[in-house]
Each structure stands twice: as C-alpha cells, then as structure tokens.
Amino acid sequence: MPCPVVPAASVPAAVVPPSKAEPSAETTRSKREQVRVEAFDCFSTLEEKRTDSLRGWASGGPDGAAWNVEGAPLRCELKLNAPCAGTVALRVLGNTKPIAKREAVLAADENTLEMRLPSAAWEKALEASAGPYSVLLISISGLLTCSTDSGDERFHFADAFVAGFSGGE
C-alpha cells in the first residue's frame, strides 16, 4: 500500500534547539568581522638598538634578550585590520601593571599605530626570571567602537609577548 502524500503546509516545522539553530545575521557578522592583530612588537628607542625586535628576542643579550636598554622608552608598533572605521581605546600592560593608554581613530581595513612606553613605567614592571635576564610580559588590548545606522558596534582584541632584558658591562 503506497504512503499517503501529506501537503507540506500540514507538516509541523522541526523544533531545533537554540544551540543548533542557524546563527542570526548579527551573530554571523560579529564572528566573521573582527579586529585582526597582524603584528605587535616593541623596540628600544636607542639609536643603535631601534631595530632589535623585543618579541623576537633579536638583541645582543643572553638568549637574544635586549641588552643595556634601561633608561630609554620603548616604541611599540601595532598593525591591525579593522572591520570598520571608528575609535579605538588601547591599553598596554607590563606584567599586569598599566604602562600606557592611547585613543586613536582607525580606518576600515589596515592600520598602523605606535605607542611609547616610558622607561620609568616598563622598568618598574620587570620581573626576575630563571635565566640571566629580567622578563616583561607586554600585552596590548583594545576596544574598537564603530558607529552604524543601527547603533554602535564594539570589537575587543588583544595580543601579548614576553621580552627579556639584560644589562652588563
């Protein structure tokens, strides 16, 4: 005996639990469009050491630690890709201690920002390590706020690395 054909209009819609439901356009957009940190690094401002990457441990100290840079500010460079134009509030920490803050206007897409970390601030945050150098976890976090027709959209981002510092003769 053949199965009866039931019109589609009389078939109840399947109940889908919220965790399995299709994401809304808003959720999809938020997940897809984020601030992407393309690069974050810091350098000494001393003329002879200004290209030595602190993130890459590319200096002359033990294991590539920065050598004799105390007393000079650090210059940090942040390259990021923003999903929209807006205003960003940045904060830099050194081993959880506030070192610098900055606000800036960003364009949609690629942006490059610089921040100076005062020597008095980053040197206070140094911590001893098991190696022949002190270490500093340099972290940056930000909140990008973009104005849209439907209100403000906010995007959080962060990046961090450990730098080593050593002094000597």
Secondary structure as the mmCIF struct_conf table of DSSP 4:
data_model
#
loop_
_struct_conf.conf_type_id
_struct_conf.id
_struct_conf.beg_label_comp_id
_struct_conf.beg_label_asym_id
_struct_conf.beg_label_seq_id
_struct_conf.end_label_comp_id
_struct_conf.end_label_asym_id
_struct_conf.end_label_seq_id
HELX_LH_PP_P HELX_LH_PP_P1 PRO A 2 VAL A 5
HELX_RH_3T_P HELX_RH_3T_P1 ALA A 8 SER A 10
BEND BEND1 VAL A 11 VAL A 11
HELX_LH_PP_P HELX_LH_PP_P2 PRO A 12 VAL A 15
HELX_RH_3T_P HELX_RH_3T_P2 PRO A 18 LYS A 20
BEND BEND2 ALA A 21 ALA A 21
HELX_LH_PP_P HELX_LH_PP_P3 GLU A 22 SER A 24
HELX_RH_AL_P HELX_RH_AL_P1 ALA A 25 ARG A 32
BEND BEND3 GLU A 33 GLU A 33
STRN STRN1 ARG A 36 SER A 44
BEND BEND4 LEU A 46 LEU A 46
HELX_RH_3T_P HELX_RH_3T_P3 GLU A 47 LYS A 49
TURN_TY1_P TURN_TY1_P1 ARG A 50 THR A 51
TURN_TY1_P TURN_TY1_P2 LEU A 54 TRP A 57
BEND BEND5 SER A 59 GLY A 61
HELX_RH_3T_P HELX_RH_3T_P4 PRO A 62 GLY A 64
STRN STRN2 ALA A 66 TRP A 67
BEND BEND6 ASN A 68 ASN A 68
TURN_TY1_P TURN_TY1_P3 GLU A 70 GLY A 71
BEND BEND7 ALA A 72 ALA A 72
STRN STRN3 LEU A 74 ALA A 82
BEND BEND8 PRO A 83 CYS A 84
STRN STRN4 GLY A 86 GLY A 94
TURN_TY1_P TURN_TY1_P4 ASN A 95 THR A 96
STRN STRN5 LYS A 97 LEU A 106
BEND BEND9 ALA A 108 ALA A 108
STRN STRN6 ASP A 109 LEU A 117
HELX_RH_AL_P HELX_RH_AL_P2 SER A 119 ALA A 125
STRN STRN7 GLU A 127 ALA A 128
BEND BEND10 ALA A 130 TYR A 133
STRN STRN8 SER A 134 THR A 148
TURN_TY1_P TURN_TY1_P5 ASP A 149 SER A 150
STRN STRN9 GLY A 151 SER A 166
#
